[in-house]
Amino acid sequence: MESRFSAPSTDDATLVDDRDDRDFQAPPPDAQRTMVVEPAADGAAAPTAADATAPAAEPRMRKLQPRRRRRIRLKHVLPAWSVSLLVHLAIFTALAASITTTAPEAGPVDIDSALGGADRALEETPILDDPTDERSKRLEETFAMAPPDPADVAADQRPDIGSVVMTGGPAPSATPDVRPSAPRGGAEGRFLTVAGLKGRNVSSFAGVPAALGTDVSLDGPVGGDPTFDVAGVGDALNQLSREILRHLNDHKVTVVWLFDESASMRDDQKTVVENFDRVSSELSRYVPPEKKAAAALNHAIVGFGKEMDFVLERPTPDADAIRRAITRLKVDDSGEENTMRAIRETVARYSALAGKDRRLLLVLVTDESGDDGENVEQAMEALKTTKTPLYVLGRQAVFGYPFARFRYEDPVTKDVYNPVIRRGPETADVECFQWDGLYKRWDEQPSGFGSWELARLAKESGGIYFLLPSEEFMRMRQREKTYTVEVLKEYMPEYVSRAAYAQRRAASDLRQTLYALTTQTKDLSYRRDFPVEPLAQRQAALEQIPTATERIAALVGVQKRLESLKKLRDREPERRWRAHYDLMLAQTVAFQLKSFEYRALMESLAGKPRAATKRSTPERTVSFVVDHADKPLAPESQTAKKYAEARKLLNDVVAEYPDTPWADLAKSTLARGFGVVLNQWEHSPKYEERGKLVPKF
């Protein structure tokens, strides 16, 4: 009979060599031998021949019987088996009941701020949070904010580069009026815990978490709202009062109002003072008496420009003192807005107040993105360390371009200047062309989003960026436009750090190529000013003809490069970058026509210089400038095909991305025309000298 304890093979031993050998020892070989025993006549066992030779003194061996298995009776096992069955049946029944039972309706969750921004993947631990990390210095070098060109700061009154000649009188505002097209809805539950606030207007971005499973967690980081458009300062202050009340549920609160003291902010400061009663009355109505008695809510007023100005340094609950402090804000004529520094220093000054019992809230009132945006991560660190949410009352950024322009008329010479302010872009870096085919951009196309640095701070700190409508009489041109948040959700910028943004961009051949083309073409500006004297005019025109020819060849190369990326464009997951590609391709063809037309104008001036209709006088100087126009000058045989191609591509952008900045910029390009014109310009002989006296905004 084969033994039940056969020795393991070499292969088996290999599989079990890491176990205890005592559990797998085979019995000795003797135990495997068997003996055949035949019964004797008297019933005793008789030895066989095999045993005859055995010594007589050896004792008889007992018969080996096979070991019988012990019979397991069912009655012994049944009780344990029955108990196990009953337990498992109970578990499965409970699970089935939990699936079919209707869950109670979830109550409102009082989270820390508006959940906003359909942002891309959540950024991991901020790379600059470690104070010993030297990468912040490298980032400052890599992403240094470019200062405005001196020619931009002292921009002139020359005829509008859209070919509209100034005829006197104040120009209309240039900033778009962004107003909500319908009542907002969404995360209304944020305010249900505050008595009397149910049903109020809240951000429609509030229901879109920045990272699913994270922002909705009570213990995880809470995302703020980077885009909350309001009808005016009053509506923004109403919403702000609700935010303050919500924080008062759990903490005492100190609100620090941080005001931009540039000249362009005087109207906004006045409007805040006029509407501050809305805040004080709302808070007075809902703050419990015991919290009022304990000074649970107080305010401080701080101004900034190039330097800090602590107007009302010691926080006070006195609403009248707060109004008076706002009226005492200075006017900073330096033209510098160190916004990131102001945020850091303000938080540092009041950080001692932030603790277990008191929360610090920072309200920034500004119309610019600031001149030190490269320090955004340091400002972020200050806000996160003290758990301070940032609320911004600001304007929307210029689409894909850093600067907007004001209109200033010299009171003595009546010359008009257009100094710039920094108001953009809406992204971590530029993503589209920085010129218009002839010169640096003057279109001031609204983006529908806030300036990137401030929007990032508001979102990551749990605050809100309020997009105020434009009511600035000083702006150069009027661009009234309403963008709905529902449409722009598909085009949200990435509010990760600049380092993470650059890394993601570099990982995509399409995005990296588009960025490279924007940087390579940003300085492709033609000569705009031309003299009246025939010989000087002819010489200047002759110098520009080869330049235009080179630009045409370069732009044809750009078009071929873009067309080679068509498959990558079709696979690009982000609608924003597909829109960039389509618009840049259409603009490239349109800009080729600009170069054709500019060259045709230069050839015309070289052959026959243009004569002015007026002579220069000691009081007024007459010269020429080249502007955009819709009348073609180049031979139709050379440009007809390109004209049709440019119009088709631009109209495709309008059709593909309706009611977006991409469609509107394409419309502006079509309306401006693909041609050029030589306009006559009259100005004071002291134009350049007087330009140094233009105030800084």
C-alpha positions as CSV (number, residue, x, y, z in Angstrom):
1,M,0.0,0.0,0.0
2,E,1.4,3.4,-1.0
3,S,2.1,5.5,2.0
4,R,0.3,8.8,2.6
5,F,3.6,10.3,3.6
6,S,5.6,10.1,0.4
7,A,8.7,12.3,0.3
8,P,8.5,15.5,-1.6
9,S,10.3,15.7,-4.9
10,T,13.1,18.1,-5.6
11,D,10.7,20.5,-7.3
12,D,8.3,20.4,-4.3
13,A,11.2,21.1,-1.9
14,T,12.1,24.1,-4.0
15,L,8.6,25.5,-3.6
16,V,8.4,25.0,0.1
17,D,12.0,25.5,1.2
18,D,11.2,28.6,3.2
19,R,8.7,26.8,5.5
20,D,9.3,24.7,8.7
21,D,10.9,21.3,7.7
22,R,9.2,19.6,10.6
23,D,5.9,19.8,9.0
24,F,7.0,18.0,5.8
25,Q,9.4,15.1,7.1
26,A,8.6,11.7,5.5
27,P,8.5,8.6,7.8
28,P,11.6,6.3,7.9
29,P,11.8,3.6,5.2
30,D,11.3,0.7,7.7
31,A,7.8,1.9,8.4
32,Q,6.9,1.3,4.8
33,R,7.6,-2.5,4.9
34,T,4.7,-5.0,5.1
35,M,4.5,-8.7,6.3
36,V,2.3,-11.4,4.8
37,V,0.7,-13.6,7.6
38,E,-1.2,-16.9,6.9
39,P,-3.5,-18.4,9.6
40,A,-2.5,-21.9,11.2
41,A,-4.9,-24.8,11.6
42,D,-5.3,-24.1,15.3
43,G,-6.1,-20.5,14.7
44,A,-2.5,-19.4,15.4
45,A,-0.5,-17.8,12.8
46,A,2.1,-20.1,11.3
47,P,5.4,-18.8,10.2
48,T,6.1,-18.8,6.5
49,A,9.3,-20.1,4.8
50,A,10.5,-16.6,4.8
51,D,10.7,-16.8,8.6
52,A,12.4,-20.2,9.0
53,T,15.8,-18.8,8.9
54,A,14.9,-16.1,11.5
55,P,16.7,-16.6,14.9
56,A,14.5,-18.5,17.5
57,A,15.1,-15.9,20.1
58,E,13.6,-13.1,18.0
59,P,10.1,-12.2,19.3
60,R,7.2,-12.5,17.1
61,M,6.1,-9.4,15.4
62,R,2.5,-8.2,15.7
63,K,0.4,-8.0,12.6
64,L,0.4,-4.5,11.2
65,Q,-3.1,-3.2,10.6
66,P,-3.8,-0.3,8.3
67,R,-4.7,2.8,10.3
68,R,-8.4,3.3,10.1
69,R,-9.8,6.8,9.7
70,R,-12.0,8.0,12.4
71,R,-15.5,8.3,11.2
72,I,-16.9,11.9,11.4
73,R,-20.4,11.8,12.5
74,L,-22.8,14.5,11.0
75,K,-24.4,15.2,14.4
76,H,-21.0,16.4,15.7
77,V,-20.5,18.9,12.8
78,L,-24.0,20.1,12.2
79,P,-24.2,22.6,15.1
80,A,-21.1,24.6,13.9
81,W,-22.2,24.4,10.2
82,S,-25.6,25.7,11.1
83,V,-24.3,28.6,13.1
84,S,-22.0,29.6,10.2
85,L,-24.9,29.4,7.7
86,L,-27.1,31.6,9.9
87,V,-24.4,34.2,10.3
88,H,-23.7,34.5,6.6
89,L,-27.4,34.7,5.8
90,A,-27.8,37.6,8.3
91,I,-24.8,39.4,6.7
92,F,-26.2,39.0,3.1
93,T,-29.6,40.1,4.2
94,A,-28.2,43.3,5.8
95,L,-26.2,44.1,2.7
96,A,-29.3,43.7,0.5
97,A,-31.3,45.9,2.7
98,S,-28.7,48.7,2.6
99,I,-28.8,48.7,-1.2
100,T,-32.5,48.8,-1.5
101,T,-33.2,51.2,1.3
102,T,-33.7,54.8,0.4
103,A,-31.0,56.9,1.9
104,P,-32.0,60.1,3.7
105,E,-31.6,63.3,1.8
106,A,-28.2,64.8,2.6
107,G,-28.3,68.1,4.4
108,P,-26.3,71.2,3.4
109,V,-22.6,71.1,3.9
110,D,-21.1,74.2,5.3
111,I,-17.7,74.2,3.7
112,D,-15.1,76.9,3.8
113,S,-15.6,78.6,0.6
114,A,-17.1,78.4,-2.9
115,L,-16.0,75.3,-4.7
116,G,-14.9,76.7,-8.0
117,G,-12.8,76.4,-11.1
118,A,-13.2,73.4,-13.4
119,D,-9.5,73.1,-13.0
120,R,-7.3,70.4,-14.4
121,A,-5.6,67.8,-12.3
122,L,-5.0,68.8,-8.7
123,E,-1.5,70.2,-8.1
124,E,0.4,68.2,-5.6
125,T,2.1,69.7,-2.6
126,P,3.1,73.2,-3.7
127,I,6.8,73.0,-4.7
128,L,7.6,76.4,-3.1
129,D,6.2,75.8,0.3
130,D,9.5,74.7,1.7
131,P,11.4,77.9,2.7
132,T,14.7,76.1,2.1
133,D,13.7,75.3,-1.5
134,E,15.9,77.2,-3.9
135,R,13.6,76.6,-6.8
136,S,11.7,79.8,-6.1
137,K,14.7,81.8,-7.1
138,R,15.0,79.9,-10.3
139,L,11.3,80.4,-11.0
140,E,11.6,84.2,-10.5
141,E,14.3,84.2,-13.1
142,T,12.4,82.0,-15.5
143,F,9.1,83.8,-15.2
144,A,10.2,87.4,-14.6
145,M,7.5,89.8,-15.4
146,A,8.5,91.8,-18.5
147,P,8.3,95.6,-17.9
148,P,6.2,97.7,-20.2
149,D,8.0,99.0,-23.3
150,P,8.7,102.8,-22.8
151,A,7.0,103.4,-26.1
152,D,3.9,101.7,-24.7
153,V,3.9,103.7,-21.5
154,A,4.0,107.0,-23.5
155,A,1.7,105.9,-26.3
156,D,0.4,108.7,-28.4
157,Q,-2.6,110.3,-30.0
158,R,-1.8,109.0,-33.5
159,P,-4.9,107.9,-35.4
160,D,-6.4,104.7,-34.0
161,I,-4.5,101.7,-35.4
162,G,-7.8,100.3,-36.4
163,S,-7.9,103.1,-39.0
164,V,-10.4,105.3,-37.0
165,V,-9.1,108.8,-36.9
166,M,-9.5,110.7,-33.6
167,T,-11.7,113.8,-34.1
168,G,-11.6,115.2,-30.5
169,G,-13.7,114.7,-27.5
170,P,-13.3,111.9,-24.8
171,A,-13.0,108.4,-26.1
172,P,-15.4,105.8,-24.8
173,S,-14.4,103.3,-22.3
174,A,-12.4,100.3,-23.5
175,T,-13.1,97.8,-20.8
176,P,-15.9,95.2,-21.5
177,D,-19.0,95.2,-19.3
178,V,-19.2,91.7,-18.0
179,R,-22.6,91.0,-16.4
180,P,-24.4,87.8,-15.5
181,S,-26.9,86.8,-18.2
182,A,-29.2,85.0,-15.7
183,P,-29.6,84.5,-12.0
184,R,-27.0,82.2,-10.6
185,G,-27.6,78.9,-8.9
186,G,-25.4,76.1,-7.6
187,A,-23.9,75.6,-4.2
188,E,-26.6,77.5,-2.4
189,G,-26.2,75.1,0.5
190,R,-23.1,77.0,1.6
191,F,-25.3,79.7,3.0
192,L,-28.2,77.8,4.3
193,T,-26.6,77.6,7.8
194,V,-26.7,81.4,8.0
195,A,-30.2,82.7,9.0
196,G,-31.9,84.8,6.3
197,L,-29.5,84.0,3.5
198,K,-31.3,81.1,1.9
199,G,-32.0,81.5,-1.8
200,R,-29.4,84.3,-2.3
201,N,-27.2,84.6,-5.4
202,V,-24.1,82.5,-5.4
203,S,-21.4,81.6,-7.9
204,S,-22.3,79.0,-10.5
205,F,-18.7,77.8,-10.3
206,A,-19.4,76.8,-6.7
207,G,-20.6,73.4,-7.8
208,V,-17.5,72.5,-9.8
209,P,-14.8,71.1,-7.5
210,A,-11.2,71.8,-8.4
211,A,-10.4,68.2,-7.7
212,L,-13.1,65.6,-7.3
213,G,-13.0,63.9,-4.0
214,T,-10.7,66.5,-2.5
215,D,-12.5,69.9,-2.5
216,V,-15.7,68.3,-1.4
217,S,-14.0,66.8,1.7
218,L,-14.5,68.6,5.0
219,D,-10.9,67.7,5.9
220,G,-9.2,68.3,2.6
221,P,-8.2,71.5,0.9
222,V,-11.1,73.7,-0.2
223,G,-11.0,75.4,-3.6
224,G,-12.2,78.9,-4.0
225,D,-14.0,80.7,-6.9
226,P,-11.6,82.3,-9.5
227,T,-14.4,83.7,-11.6
228,F,-17.5,85.3,-10.0
229,D,-19.0,88.0,-12.2
230,V,-21.3,90.6,-10.5
231,A,-23.3,93.5,-11.7
232,G,-21.3,96.0,-9.7
233,V,-19.4,96.8,-6.5
234,G,-22.6,96.7,-4.5
235,D,-23.4,93.1,-5.5
236,A,-19.8,92.1,-4.7
237,L,-20.1,93.6,-1.3
238,N,-23.4,91.8,-0.6
239,Q,-21.8,88.5,-1.5
240,L,-18.7,89.4,0.6
241,S,-20.9,90.1,3.7
242,R,-22.3,86.6,3.3
243,E,-18.8,85.2,3.3
244,I,-18.0,87.1,6.4
245,L,-21.1,85.9,8.2
246,R,-20.3,82.3,7.2
247,H,-16.9,82.6,8.8
248,L,-18.4,84.2,11.9
249,N,-20.4,81.0,12.5
250,D,-17.2,79.3,13.7
251,H,-14.6,82.1,14.4
252,K,-14.1,85.7,15.3
253,V,-13.1,87.5,12.1
254,T,-10.8,90.4,11.2
255,V,-11.3,91.7,7.7
256,V,-8.3,93.6,6.3
257,W,-9.2,95.8,3.3
258,L,-6.2,96.1,1.0
259,F,-6.6,99.0,-1.5
260,D,-4.6,99.7,-4.7
261,E,-3.6,103.4,-4.3
262,S,-2.9,104.0,-8.1
263,A,-4.6,107.0,-9.7
264,S,-6.9,104.8,-11.7
265,M,-8.5,103.5,-8.4
266,R,-10.0,106.7,-7.1
267,D,-13.4,105.9,-8.6
268,D,-13.4,102.4,-7.2
269,Q,-12.4,103.6,-3.7
270,K,-15.3,106.1,-3.8
271,T,-17.7,103.4,-4.9
272,V,-16.7,101.1,-2.1
273,V,-17.2,103.9,0.5
274,E,-20.7,104.7,-1.0
275,N,-21.7,101.0,-0.8
276,F,-20.0,100.1,2.4
277,D,-23.3,100.6,4.2
278,R,-24.5,97.5,2.5
279,V,-21.8,95.5,4.3
280,S,-22.4,97.2,7.7
281,S,-26.2,96.9,7.5
282,E,-26.1,93.2,6.5
283,L,-23.6,92.3,9.2
284,S,-25.4,94.4,11.8
285,R,-28.6,92.5,11.0
286,Y,-27.2,89.0,11.3
287,V,-24.3,89.1,13.7
288,P,-25.6,87.9,17.1
289,P,-25.6,90.5,19.9
290,E,-23.2,88.5,22.0
291,K,-20.6,88.5,19.2
292,K,-21.1,92.2,18.7
293,A,-20.4,92.8,22.4
294,A,-17.2,90.6,22.1
295,A,-16.0,92.6,19.0
296,A,-16.0,89.3,17.1
297,L,-15.9,91.3,13.8
298,N,-13.5,94.1,13.2
299,H,-11.8,95.8,10.1
300,A,-8.5,97.3,9.2
301,I,-7.6,99.5,6.1
302,V,-4.3,99.2,4.2
303,G,-3.2,100.9,1.0
304,F,-0.4,100.0,-1.3
305,G,1.4,101.0,-4.5
306,K,5.2,101.0,-4.6
307,E,5.1,101.0,-0.8
308,M,2.7,100.1,2.0
309,D,0.3,102.5,3.7
310,F,-1.3,101.3,6.9
311,V,-4.2,103.8,7.1
312,L,-6.2,102.1,9.8
313,E,-3.7,99.7,11.3
314,R,-5.6,98.8,14.5
315,P,-8.7,96.8,13.6
316,T,-12.0,98.3,14.8
317,P,-15.7,97.4,14.5
318,D,-16.6,101.1,14.0
319,A,-18.2,101.4,10.5
320,D,-17.8,105.2,10.5
321,A,-14.1,105.0,11.3
322,I,-13.7,102.5,8.4
323,R,-15.4,104.9,5.9
324,R,-13.2,107.8,7.0
325,A,-10.1,105.6,6.7
326,I,-10.9,104.7,3.1
327,T,-11.3,108.4,2.1
328,R,-7.8,109.0,3.6
329,L,-6.1,106.6,1.1
330,K,-3.3,108.3,-0.8
331,V,-2.7,108.5,-4.5
332,D,0.5,106.7,-5.5
333,D,2.0,108.4,-8.5
334,S,4.9,105.9,-9.0
335,G,3.0,103.8,-11.4
336,E,4.1,100.6,-9.6
337,E,1.8,98.2,-7.9
338,N,3.7,95.6,-5.9
339,T,0.6,93.5,-5.2
340,M,2.2,90.2,-4.2
341,R,4.5,92.1,-1.8
342,A,1.5,93.9,-0.3
343,I,-0.4,90.6,0.3
344,R,2.7,89.1,2.0
345,E,3.4,92.1,4.2
346,T,-0.3,92.6,5.2
347,V,-0.7,89.0,6.2
348,A,2.6,89.1,8.1
349,R,1.4,92.3,10.0
350,Y,-1.9,90.7,11.1
351,S,-0.9,87.1,11.3
352,A,-0.7,87.3,15.1
353,L,-4.5,87.7,15.1
354,A,-5.1,84.5,13.2
355,G,-5.5,81.5,15.5
356,K,-7.9,79.0,16.9
357,D,-10.5,81.7,17.8
358,R,-10.1,84.3,15.1
359,R,-9.9,84.1,11.3
360,L,-8.2,86.6,9.1
361,L,-9.9,87.6,5.8
362,L,-8.1,89.7,3.2
363,V,-10.1,91.8,0.7
364,L,-8.1,93.2,-2.2
365,V,-9.6,96.1,-4.2
366,T,-7.6,96.7,-7.4
367,D,-7.9,97.2,-11.2
368,E,-4.6,95.6,-12.1
369,S,-2.8,92.3,-11.7
370,G,0.3,94.0,-10.3
371,D,3.9,94.4,-11.4
372,D,5.5,91.6,-9.2
373,G,3.5,88.6,-10.4
374,E,6.6,86.5,-10.4
375,N,6.3,86.4,-6.6
376,V,2.8,84.8,-6.6
377,E,4.0,81.6,-4.9
378,Q,5.4,83.5,-1.9
379,A,2.1,85.3,-1.5
380,M,0.4,81.9,-1.7
381,E,2.6,80.6,1.0
382,A,1.7,83.5,3.3
383,L,-2.1,82.9,2.7
384,K,-1.9,79.2,3.2
385,T,0.3,79.3,6.3
386,T,-2.2,81.6,8.1
387,K,-5.3,80.0,6.5
388,T,-6.3,83.4,5.1
389,P,-8.8,83.4,2.2
390,L,-8.3,86.2,-0.3
391,Y,-11.3,88.0,-1.8
392,V,-10.5,90.2,-4.9
393,L,-12.7,93.0,-6.2
394,G,-11.1,93.4,-9.6
395,R,-11.5,93.7,-13.4
396,Q,-11.2,90.9,-16.0
397,A,-7.9,90.4,-17.7
398,V,-7.1,91.3,-21.2
399,F,-7.3,88.1,-23.4
400,G,-3.8,86.6,-23.8
401,Y,-2.0,90.0,-23.4
402,P,-0.5,91.7,-20.4
403,F,-1.5,95.3,-20.9
404,A,-4.5,97.6,-21.2
405,R,-4.4,101.3,-22.1
406,F,-5.8,104.5,-20.7
407,R,-6.7,107.7,-22.5
408,Y,-5.1,110.9,-21.2
409,E,-5.4,114.3,-22.8
410,D,-2.7,116.9,-22.1
411,P,-4.5,119.9,-20.7
412,V,-1.9,122.3,-22.4
413,T,-1.3,120.9,-25.8
414,K,-4.5,118.8,-26.1
415,D,-2.4,115.9,-27.3
416,V,-3.8,112.5,-26.4
417,Y,-1.6,109.8,-24.8
418,N,-2.4,106.2,-24.0
419,P,-0.3,104.9,-21.1
420,V,-0.5,101.3,-20.2
421,I,-1.5,99.3,-17.1
422,R,-0.8,95.7,-16.4
423,R,-4.1,93.8,-16.6
424,G,-3.4,90.3,-17.8
425,P,-3.1,87.8,-19.2
426,E,-5.6,85.4,-17.7
427,T,-3.2,82.5,-17.9
428,A,0.1,81.6,-16.3
429,D,1.9,82.5,-19.5
430,V,1.0,83.9,-22.9
431,E,-0.8,81.4,-25.1
432,C,-1.5,83.4,-28.3
433,F,0.0,86.0,-30.6
434,Q,1.3,89.2,-29.0
435,W,0.9,91.3,-32.2
436,D,-1.8,92.2,-34.7
437,G,0.0,91.7,-38.0
438,L,1.5,95.3,-37.9
439,Y,2.2,96.3,-34.3
440,K,1.9,95.2,-30.7
441,R,-1.7,94.4,-29.7
442,W,-4.1,97.3,-29.1
443,D,-7.3,95.4,-29.3
444,E,-7.8,94.9,-25.5
445,Q,-10.0,91.9,-26.1
446,P,-11.7,90.9,-22.8
447,S,-10.9,87.4,-21.6
448,G,-13.9,86.7,-19.3
449,F,-11.5,85.7,-16.5
450,G,-9.6,87.5,-13.8
451,S,-5.9,88.2,-13.9
452,W,-4.1,84.9,-13.4
453,E,-2.0,85.6,-10.3
454,L,-4.9,87.0,-8.3
455,A,-7.4,84.4,-9.6
456,R,-4.9,81.6,-8.5
457,L,-4.5,83.1,-5.0
458,A,-8.3,83.5,-4.6
459,K,-9.0,79.9,-5.7
460,E,-6.2,78.2,-3.7
461,S,-6.9,80.2,-0.5
462,G,-10.6,79.5,-0.6
463,G,-11.6,83.0,-1.5
464,I,-13.5,84.6,-4.5
465,Y,-12.4,86.7,-7.4
466,F,-15.3,89.1,-8.1
467,L,-15.3,90.2,-11.8
468,L,-16.5,93.8,-11.7
469,P,-18.1,95.4,-14.8
470,S,-16.2,98.2,-16.5
471,E,-17.4,101.7,-15.8
472,E,-14.0,103.4,-16.4
473,F,-14.4,106.6,-18.4
474,M,-10.7,106.8,-18.8
475,R,-10.3,103.7,-21.0
476,M,-9.2,104.1,-24.6
477,R,-12.0,102.2,-26.3
478,Q,-15.3,100.7,-25.4
479,R,-15.6,96.9,-25.6
480,E,-18.9,96.0,-24.1
481,K,-19.3,92.2,-23.9
482,T,-21.1,89.7,-21.8
483,Y,-19.5,86.3,-21.3
484,T,-21.5,83.6,-19.4
485,V,-19.7,81.5,-17.0
486,E,-21.5,78.4,-18.3
487,V,-19.9,78.9,-21.7
488,L,-16.4,79.7,-20.4
489,K,-16.3,76.6,-18.1
490,E,-14.9,74.7,-21.1
491,Y,-12.0,77.2,-21.4
492,M,-10.8,77.5,-17.8
493,P,-7.2,78.5,-17.4
494,E,-4.9,76.2,-15.4
495,Y,-4.5,77.6,-11.9
496,V,-1.5,75.4,-10.9
497,S,1.9,76.9,-10.2
498,R,3.9,78.3,-13.1
499,A,6.4,75.5,-12.8
500,A,3.7,72.8,-13.0
501,Y,2.1,74.8,-15.9
502,A,5.4,74.9,-17.9
503,Q,6.0,71.2,-17.2
504,R,2.5,70.3,-18.6
505,R,3.0,72.5,-21.6
506,A,6.4,71.0,-22.4
507,A,4.9,67.5,-22.3
508,S,2.6,68.4,-25.3
509,D,4.2,69.0,-28.7
510,L,1.2,71.0,-29.8
511,R,1.2,73.4,-26.8
512,Q,4.9,73.8,-26.8
513,T,4.9,74.7,-30.5
514,L,2.1,77.2,-30.1
515,Y,4.0,78.8,-27.2
516,A,7.3,78.9,-29.2
517,L,5.5,80.6,-32.1
518,T,4.0,83.3,-29.8
519,T,7.5,84.1,-28.4
520,Q,9.2,84.1,-31.8
521,T,6.7,86.5,-33.4
522,K,6.1,88.9,-30.5
523,D,8.6,91.6,-31.8
524,L,7.5,91.5,-35.5
525,S,6.4,95.1,-35.6
526,Y,6.7,97.3,-38.7
527,R,7.7,101.0,-38.8
528,R,4.6,103.2,-38.2
529,D,5.9,106.8,-38.4
530,F,6.9,108.3,-41.8
531,P,8.2,111.8,-42.6
532,V,6.4,114.3,-44.8
533,E,9.6,115.3,-46.7
534,P,9.6,113.4,-50.1
535,L,13.2,112.2,-50.0
536,A,13.1,111.1,-46.4
537,Q,9.7,109.4,-47.0
538,R,11.0,107.5,-50.1
539,Q,14.2,106.3,-48.3
540,A,12.2,105.1,-45.3
541,A,9.8,103.2,-47.6
542,L,12.6,101.6,-49.5
543,E,14.1,100.3,-46.2
544,Q,10.8,98.6,-45.3
545,I,10.3,96.7,-48.6
546,P,12.8,93.8,-47.9
547,T,11.6,93.6,-44.3
548,A,8.0,93.0,-45.5
549,T,9.3,90.4,-48.0
550,E,11.1,88.5,-45.2
551,R,8.0,88.6,-43.0
552,I,5.8,87.1,-45.7
553,A,8.2,84.2,-46.1
554,A,8.4,83.7,-42.3
555,L,4.6,83.7,-41.9
556,V,4.3,81.2,-44.7
557,G,6.7,79.0,-42.8
558,V,4.6,79.4,-39.6
559,Q,1.5,78.4,-41.5
560,K,3.2,75.2,-42.8
561,R,4.4,74.4,-39.2
562,L,0.9,74.8,-37.8
563,E,-0.7,72.7,-40.6
564,S,1.7,69.9,-39.8
565,L,0.3,69.8,-36.3
566,K,-3.3,69.2,-37.4
567,K,-3.5,65.6,-36.1
568,L,-2.1,66.7,-32.7
569,R,-4.7,69.5,-32.6
570,D,-7.5,66.9,-33.2
571,R,-6.2,64.8,-30.3
572,E,-5.7,67.7,-27.9
573,P,-8.0,67.1,-24.9
574,E,-8.4,70.8,-23.8
575,R,-10.8,72.9,-25.8
576,R,-8.9,76.0,-24.9
577,W,-5.8,74.8,-26.7
578,R,-7.7,73.7,-29.8
579,A,-9.2,77.2,-29.9
580,H,-5.7,78.7,-29.7
581,Y,-4.5,76.6,-32.6
582,D,-7.5,77.5,-34.8
583,L,-7.2,81.2,-34.1
584,M,-3.5,81.3,-34.6
585,L,-3.7,79.5,-37.9
586,A,-6.4,82.0,-39.1
587,Q,-4.4,85.0,-37.9
588,T,-1.2,83.7,-39.6
589,V,-2.9,83.8,-42.9
590,A,-4.4,87.2,-42.2
591,F,-1.0,88.6,-41.1
592,Q,0.5,87.4,-44.4
593,L,-2.0,89.7,-46.1
594,K,-1.0,92.5,-43.8
595,S,2.6,92.1,-45.0
596,F,1.5,91.9,-48.6
597,E,-0.5,95.1,-48.2
598,Y,2.2,96.9,-46.2
599,R,4.8,96.0,-48.9
600,A,2.5,97.4,-51.6
601,L,2.1,100.6,-49.7
602,M,5.9,100.9,-49.3
603,E,6.4,100.3,-53.0
604,S,3.8,103.0,-53.7
605,L,5.6,105.6,-51.4
606,A,9.0,104.7,-52.8
607,G,7.7,105.4,-56.3
608,K,5.6,108.4,-55.5
609,P,5.9,110.0,-52.0
610,R,2.7,111.2,-50.4
611,A,2.2,114.9,-49.9
612,A,0.5,116.2,-46.7
613,T,-2.6,118.4,-46.9
614,K,-1.2,120.8,-44.3
615,R,2.2,122.3,-43.5
616,S,3.9,122.1,-40.1
617,T,3.8,125.2,-38.0
618,P,5.5,126.2,-34.8
619,E,2.4,125.1,-32.9
620,R,1.5,121.9,-34.8
621,T,3.7,119.3,-36.5
622,V,2.4,117.2,-39.4
623,S,3.6,113.7,-40.1
624,F,2.3,110.3,-41.4
625,V,1.4,107.0,-39.7
626,V,0.5,103.6,-41.1
627,D,-2.8,102.1,-39.7
628,H,-5.0,99.1,-40.4
629,A,-7.6,99.4,-43.1
630,D,-10.0,97.2,-45.1
631,K,-9.2,98.6,-48.6
632,P,-6.7,96.4,-50.5
633,L,-3.6,97.9,-52.2
634,A,-1.7,94.9,-53.4
635,P,-2.6,93.4,-56.8
636,E,-5.7,91.2,-56.5
637,S,-4.0,88.5,-58.6
638,Q,-1.4,88.1,-55.8
639,T,-3.8,88.2,-52.8
640,A,-7.3,87.0,-53.9
641,K,-6.7,83.4,-52.8
642,K,-5.2,84.4,-49.5
643,Y,-8.1,86.8,-48.8
644,A,-10.6,84.0,-49.3
645,E,-8.5,81.6,-47.1
646,A,-8.2,84.1,-44.3
647,R,-11.9,84.9,-44.2
648,K,-12.8,81.3,-44.2
649,L,-10.5,80.4,-41.3
650,L,-11.6,83.4,-39.2
651,N,-15.2,82.6,-39.8
652,D,-14.6,79.0,-38.9
653,V,-13.3,80.2,-35.5
654,V,-16.4,82.4,-35.0
655,A,-18.6,79.4,-35.8
656,E,-16.7,76.8,-33.7
657,Y,-16.3,78.9,-30.5
658,P,-19.3,81.2,-30.3
659,D,-19.6,83.8,-27.5
660,T,-16.0,83.4,-26.5
661,P,-12.9,85.7,-26.6
662,W,-11.5,83.6,-29.5
663,A,-14.6,84.2,-31.7
664,D,-14.6,87.9,-30.8
665,L,-11.0,88.4,-31.6
666,A,-11.5,86.7,-34.9
667,K,-14.5,89.1,-35.5
668,S,-12.3,92.1,-34.7
669,T,-9.6,90.8,-37.1
670,L,-12.2,90.6,-39.9
671,A,-13.8,94.0,-39.1
672,R,-10.4,95.7,-38.9
673,G,-9.6,94.5,-42.4
674,F,-6.5,93.0,-44.0
675,G,-5.2,96.2,-45.6
676,V,-3.2,99.3,-44.5
677,V,-3.6,103.0,-45.0
678,L,-1.3,106.1,-44.6
679,N,-2.9,108.6,-42.3
680,Q,-1.9,112.2,-41.5
681,W,-1.2,113.0,-37.9
682,E,-1.0,116.4,-36.3
683,H,0.6,116.9,-32.9
684,S,2.5,119.4,-30.7
685,P,6.2,119.8,-31.4
686,K,6.7,119.2,-27.7
687,Y,4.9,115.8,-27.9
688,E,7.8,113.7,-26.7
689,E,8.8,116.2,-24.0
690,R,5.2,116.5,-22.7
691,G,4.9,112.7,-22.7
692,K,7.2,112.6,-19.7
693,L,4.6,114.4,-17.7
694,V,1.8,111.9,-18.3
695,P,0.6,110.6,-15.0
696,K,1.3,106.9,-14.1
697,F,-1.8,104.8,-13.7
